[in-house]
Amino acid sequence: MLFMLIVKASKNSEAGKRPSKKLMEAMDKYNEELIEAGVRVMAKGLHPSSNGLRFSFLVPGEEPVVTEGPFPETKDIIAGFFLIEVQSREEAIAWAKKVPDPQGFGEGQVELRQVF
Protein backbone atom coordinates (compact mmCIF):
# COMPACT_ATOMS: atom_id res chain seq x y z
CA MET A 1 0.00 0.00 0.00
CA LEU A 2 1.35 3.38 -0.99
CA PHE A 3 0.95 6.36 1.34
CA MET A 4 2.04 9.99 1.24
CA LEU A 5 2.98 11.83 4.39
CA ILE A 6 2.29 15.43 3.42
CA VAL A 7 4.28 17.99 5.39
CA LYS A 8 2.19 21.13 5.76
CA ALA A 9 3.78 24.55 5.42
CA SER A 10 4.04 27.12 8.20
CA LYS A 11 4.80 30.83 8.39
CA ASN A 12 8.44 29.91 9.00
CA SER A 13 8.76 27.52 6.05
CA GLU A 14 6.97 30.01 3.80
CA ALA A 15 9.45 32.68 4.93
CA GLY A 16 12.25 30.38 3.75
CA LYS A 17 13.56 29.74 7.27
CA ARG A 18 15.59 26.56 7.25
CA PRO A 19 15.14 24.04 10.07
CA SER A 20 17.67 23.98 12.89
CA LYS A 21 20.69 21.70 12.68
CA LYS A 22 19.13 19.51 15.38
CA LEU A 23 15.90 19.14 13.38
CA MET A 24 17.82 18.42 10.17
CA GLU A 25 19.70 15.65 12.00
CA ALA A 26 16.39 14.23 13.32
CA MET A 27 14.93 14.27 9.79
CA ASP A 28 18.06 12.58 8.41
CA LYS A 29 17.74 9.88 11.07
CA TYR A 30 14.03 9.40 10.26
CA ASN A 31 14.85 9.09 6.55
CA GLU A 32 17.56 6.54 7.32
CA GLU A 33 15.06 4.50 9.36
CA LEU A 34 12.58 4.57 6.46
CA ILE A 35 15.30 3.42 4.04
CA GLU A 36 16.60 0.69 6.38
CA ALA A 37 13.03 -0.61 6.80
CA GLY A 38 12.66 -0.68 3.01
CA VAL A 39 9.52 1.47 3.00
CA ARG A 40 10.73 4.83 1.67
CA VAL A 41 9.97 5.42 -1.99
CA MET A 42 10.84 9.13 -2.04
CA ALA A 43 11.11 12.13 0.26
CA LYS A 44 11.53 15.78 -0.76
CA GLY A 45 11.09 19.27 0.58
CA LEU A 46 9.55 22.01 -1.53
CA HIS A 47 10.51 25.64 -2.06
CA PRO A 48 8.20 28.25 -0.48
CA SER A 49 5.02 29.06 -2.39
CA SER A 50 6.54 32.42 -3.34
CA ASN A 51 8.35 30.40 -6.03
CA GLY A 52 5.16 28.64 -7.14
CA LEU A 53 2.23 29.06 -9.46
CA ARG A 54 -1.36 27.97 -8.92
CA PHE A 55 -3.51 26.93 -11.88
CA SER A 56 -7.27 27.26 -11.28
CA PHE A 57 -9.59 25.56 -13.76
CA LEU A 58 -12.63 27.78 -13.31
CA VAL A 59 -14.40 27.26 -16.65
CA PRO A 60 -14.44 23.81 -18.30
CA GLY A 61 -12.66 23.85 -21.65
CA GLU A 62 -11.03 27.25 -21.09
CA GLU A 63 -7.47 28.09 -20.13
CA PRO A 64 -6.78 27.97 -16.40
CA VAL A 65 -6.30 31.14 -14.40
CA VAL A 66 -2.67 31.35 -13.28
CA THR A 67 -1.86 32.93 -9.91
CA GLU A 68 1.69 33.58 -8.79
CA GLY A 69 2.69 32.78 -5.21
CA PRO A 70 3.05 33.39 -2.40
CA PHE A 71 -0.30 31.99 -1.36
CA PRO A 72 -1.93 33.38 1.80
CA GLU A 73 -3.16 30.29 3.67
CA THR A 74 -0.18 28.27 4.91
CA LYS A 75 -2.55 25.52 6.09
CA ASP A 76 -3.31 24.85 2.40
CA ILE A 77 0.33 24.70 1.30
CA ILE A 78 2.62 21.68 1.16
CA ALA A 79 6.22 22.13 2.32
CA GLY A 80 7.36 18.59 1.51
CA PHE A 81 6.45 14.93 1.50
CA PHE A 82 7.47 11.36 2.19
CA LEU A 83 6.19 8.62 -0.07
CA ILE A 84 6.18 5.24 1.67
CA GLU A 85 5.14 1.73 0.66
CA VAL A 86 3.92 -0.35 3.58
CA GLN A 87 1.82 -3.43 4.25
CA SER A 88 -1.10 -1.73 6.01
CA ARG A 89 -2.72 1.52 7.04
CA GLU A 90 -1.69 0.80 10.62
CA GLU A 91 1.96 0.57 9.58
CA ALA A 92 1.64 3.90 7.73
CA ILE A 93 0.15 5.48 10.86
CA ALA A 94 3.03 4.12 12.94
CA TRP A 95 5.57 5.73 10.57
CA ALA A 96 3.62 9.01 10.56
CA LYS A 97 3.76 9.13 14.36
CA LYS A 98 7.57 8.91 14.19
CA VAL A 99 8.05 11.97 11.95
CA PRO A 100 9.95 14.68 13.84
CA ASP A 101 8.06 18.00 14.13
CA PRO A 102 8.74 19.06 10.53
CA GLN A 103 8.77 22.77 11.30
CA GLY A 104 10.53 22.62 14.65
CA PHE A 105 8.63 25.60 16.03
CA GLY A 106 5.58 23.78 17.37
CA GLU A 107 3.83 24.52 14.05
CA GLY A 108 4.40 21.17 12.38
CA GLN A 109 1.62 19.18 10.77
CA VAL A 110 1.79 16.03 8.70
CA GLU A 111 -1.18 14.67 6.79
CA LEU A 112 -1.31 10.96 5.92
CA ARG A 113 -3.06 10.02 2.67
CA GLN A 114 -3.25 6.74 0.78
CA VAL A 115 -2.30 6.86 -2.90
CA PHE A 116 -4.59 5.21 -5.46
C-alpha positions as CSV (number, residue, x, y, z in Angstrom):
1,M,0.0,0.0,0.0
2,L,1.3,3.4,-1.0
3,F,1.0,6.4,1.3
4,M,2.0,10.0,1.2
5,L,3.0,11.8,4.4
6,I,2.3,15.4,3.4
7,V,4.3,18.0,5.4
8,K,2.2,21.1,5.8
9,A,3.8,24.6,5.4
10,S,4.0,27.1,8.2
11,K,4.8,30.8,8.4
12,N,8.4,29.9,9.0
13,S,8.8,27.5,6.1
14,E,7.0,30.0,3.8
15,A,9.4,32.7,4.9
16,G,12.2,30.4,3.8
17,K,13.6,29.7,7.3
18,R,15.6,26.6,7.2
19,P,15.1,24.0,10.1
20,S,17.7,24.0,12.9
21,K,20.7,21.7,12.7
22,K,19.1,19.5,15.4
23,L,15.9,19.1,13.4
24,M,17.8,18.4,10.2
25,E,19.7,15.6,12.0
26,A,16.4,14.2,13.3
27,M,14.9,14.3,9.8
28,D,18.1,12.6,8.4
29,K,17.7,9.9,11.1
30,Y,14.0,9.4,10.3
31,N,14.8,9.1,6.5
32,E,17.6,6.5,7.3
33,E,15.1,4.5,9.4
34,L,12.6,4.6,6.5
35,I,15.3,3.4,4.0
36,E,16.6,0.7,6.4
37,A,13.0,-0.6,6.8
38,G,12.7,-0.7,3.0
39,V,9.5,1.5,3.0
40,R,10.7,4.8,1.7
41,V,10.0,5.4,-2.0
42,M,10.8,9.1,-2.0
43,A,11.1,12.1,0.3
44,K,11.5,15.8,-0.8
45,G,11.1,19.3,0.6
46,L,9.6,22.0,-1.5
47,H,10.5,25.6,-2.1
48,P,8.2,28.2,-0.5
49,S,5.0,29.1,-2.4
50,S,6.5,32.4,-3.3
51,N,8.3,30.4,-6.0
52,G,5.2,28.6,-7.1
53,L,2.2,29.1,-9.5
54,R,-1.4,28.0,-8.9
55,F,-3.5,26.9,-11.9
56,S,-7.3,27.3,-11.3
57,F,-9.6,25.6,-13.8
58,L,-12.6,27.8,-13.3
59,V,-14.4,27.3,-16.6
60,P,-14.4,23.8,-18.3
61,G,-12.7,23.8,-21.7
62,E,-11.0,27.3,-21.1
63,E,-7.5,28.1,-20.1
64,P,-6.8,28.0,-16.4
65,V,-6.3,31.1,-14.4
66,V,-2.7,31.4,-13.3
67,T,-1.9,32.9,-9.9
68,E,1.7,33.6,-8.8
69,G,2.7,32.8,-5.2
70,P,3.0,33.4,-2.4
71,F,-0.3,32.0,-1.4
72,P,-1.9,33.4,1.8
73,E,-3.2,30.3,3.7
74,T,-0.2,28.3,4.9
75,K,-2.5,25.5,6.1
76,D,-3.3,24.8,2.4
77,I,0.3,24.7,1.3
78,I,2.6,21.7,1.2
79,A,6.2,22.1,2.3
80,G,7.4,18.6,1.5
81,F,6.4,14.9,1.5
82,F,7.5,11.4,2.2
83,L,6.2,8.6,-0.1
84,I,6.2,5.2,1.7
85,E,5.1,1.7,0.7
86,V,3.9,-0.3,3.6
87,Q,1.8,-3.4,4.2
88,S,-1.1,-1.7,6.0
89,R,-2.7,1.5,7.0
90,E,-1.7,0.8,10.6
91,E,2.0,0.6,9.6
92,A,1.6,3.9,7.7
93,I,0.2,5.5,10.9
94,A,3.0,4.1,12.9
95,W,5.6,5.7,10.6
96,A,3.6,9.0,10.6
97,K,3.8,9.1,14.4
98,K,7.6,8.9,14.2
99,V,8.1,12.0,11.9
100,P,10.0,14.7,13.8
101,D,8.1,18.0,14.1
102,P,8.7,19.1,10.5
103,Q,8.8,22.8,11.3
104,G,10.5,22.6,14.7
105,F,8.6,25.6,16.0
106,G,5.6,23.8,17.4
107,E,3.8,24.5,14.1
108,G,4.4,21.2,12.4
109,Q,1.6,19.2,10.8
110,V,1.8,16.0,8.7
111,E,-1.2,14.7,6.8
112,L,-1.3,11.0,5.9
113,R,-3.1,10.0,2.7
114,Q,-3.2,6.7,0.8
115,V,-2.3,6.9,-2.9
116,F,-4.6,5.2,-5.5
